Amino acid sequence: MSRDTDEGSLEPYGRWKEVFGTEVVDSPPDQYSRQPAGRVTFARIVQDGPSGIELVGFIWFEDEEFAAGYLPARSNIPVGVNAAAVWGPEIDQGFVRGIAPSARYAELVQLDFGYRIGRIDGESLSEIGSLAELRTLAKSVPYQNIS
């Protein structure tokens, strides 16, 4: 169903898509893009668990497309999903301030949000072919005893 306005035709594009003039955007105007087209840089978010270091999720970013976000580790639900309530807004504070995603990563790597939210493992910084590949990784890696 569409409706016409003075700005043109509005179509339902899903939860996060809105019409701004003639351009359809995929992200609300106060956050980094969540759909980079190519390679992304990522790092693990970890916490100290009873049996050692545990994976919470991944922070990822791509400066050229001004894209960044958080993916929970599927093997550590609900911890990884709950941590998204903190990591998502923390990452997007960089967008609000107008800084590159890599600059926000450099700030966040200094922080430790503690048990059940975690911290960025700066030594795990790496690059992967696409966000889809990182999603696959996030679904498949075990969360316990990572090194």
C-alpha positions in Angstrom: 0.0 0.0 0.0 1.3 3.4 -0.9 0.2 6.9 -0.1 0.9 10.1 -1.9 2.1 13.2 -0.3 3.6 16.5 -1.5 7.0 14.8 -1.4 6.0 12.0 -3.7 4.9 8.4 -3.2 5.7 6.7 0.1 6.1 3.0 0.1 6.4 0.6 3.1 10.1 -0.5 3.0 10.3 -2.2 6.4 11.1 -1.2 9.9 14.2 0.9 9.4 13.6 2.4 5.9 12.2 5.9 5.5 11.8 8.2 2.6 13.8 11.4 2.8 12.9 13.5 -0.3 13.6 11.2 -3.2 16.2 9.0 -1.5 15.3 5.8 0.4 17.8 5.3 3.2 18.3 2.1 5.2 19.3 3.6 8.6 17.7 6.1 10.9 19.5 9.5 10.6 21.3 9.1 13.9 23.3 5.9 13.3 26.0 4.5 11.1 24.9 2.6 8.0 24.4 -1.1 8.8 24.8 -2.4 5.2 28.3 -2.0 3.9 28.8 -3.4 0.4 32.3 -4.8 0.8 35.0 -5.8 3.3 34.6 -4.9 6.9 37.1 -4.6 9.8 36.0 -6.4 13.0 37.1 -7.3 16.5 35.8 -9.6 19.1 33.9 -8.4 22.2 34.8 -10.6 25.1 34.1 -11.0 28.8 35.8 -12.8 31.7 33.7 -15.8 32.4 33.9 -18.6 35.0 35.8 -20.8 32.6 38.0 -18.2 31.0 37.5 -15.6 28.3 34.1 -15.8 26.6 33.0 -14.3 23.3 30.1 -11.9 23.6 29.9 -10.6 20.0 31.7 -8.6 17.3 32.1 -4.9 16.6 32.6 -4.1 12.9 33.2 -1.0 10.9 34.0 0.3 7.4 35.1 4.0 7.1 34.5 4.5 3.3 30.8 3.8 3.6 30.5 5.3 7.1 29.2 1.9 8.4 29.5 0.3 11.8 27.6 -2.0 14.1 27.5 -4.9 16.5 26.8 -8.6 16.0 26.0 -10.9 18.9 27.7 -14.3 19.1 25.0 -16.9 18.4 26.7 -19.3 20.8 26.3 -17.0 23.8 22.7 -16.1 23.7 21.2 -14.3 25.7 24.4 -12.5 26.8 25.4 -11.4 23.3 21.9 -10.2 22.4 21.5 -8.3 25.7 24.9 -6.7 25.2 23.6 -5.2 21.9 21.5 -2.8 24.0 24.8 -1.2 25.2 27.1 -1.7 22.2 24.7 -0.4 19.5 24.1 3.0 21.0 27.8 3.3 22.1 29.0 2.7 18.6 26.5 5.2 17.1 27.6 8.0 19.5 30.5 8.3 17.0 28.0 9.0 14.2 26.2 11.6 16.2 29.5 13.3 16.8 30.4 13.0 13.1 33.6 10.9 13.5 34.7 8.0 11.3 33.7 4.5 12.5 37.4 3.6 12.9 37.9 6.7 15.2 34.9 5.5 17.3 36.4 2.0 17.5 39.7 3.6 18.8 37.7 5.2 21.6 35.7 2.1 22.4 38.7 -0.2 22.6 39.8 1.7 25.7 36.5 0.9 27.6 35.5 -2.1 29.6 31.7 -2.4 30.2 32.2 -5.3 32.6 30.6 -8.6 33.1 27.9 -9.5 30.6 28.6 -6.5 28.3 32.3 -7.1 27.8 35.2 -5.2 26.2 36.8 -5.1 22.8 39.7 -7.5 22.3 42.0 -5.1 20.4 44.4 -7.8 19.5 41.6 -9.6 17.5 41.3 -6.8 15.0 40.9 -8.3 11.6 39.3 -7.9 8.2 36.7 -10.1 6.5 35.2 -10.1 3.0 31.7 -8.9 3.8 29.3 -8.4 6.6 27.5 -11.6 5.5 30.7 -13.5 6.1 31.0 -12.0 9.6 27.3 -12.9 10.3 28.2 -16.5 9.4 31.2 -16.4 11.7 29.1 -15.0 14.5 26.7 -17.9 14.2 29.3 -20.6 14.2 32.1 -19.8 16.7 32.0 -21.3 20.2 32.0 -18.7 23.0 34.1 -20.4 25.6 37.8 -20.5 26.1 38.7 -18.3 23.1 42.2 -17.1 22.8 
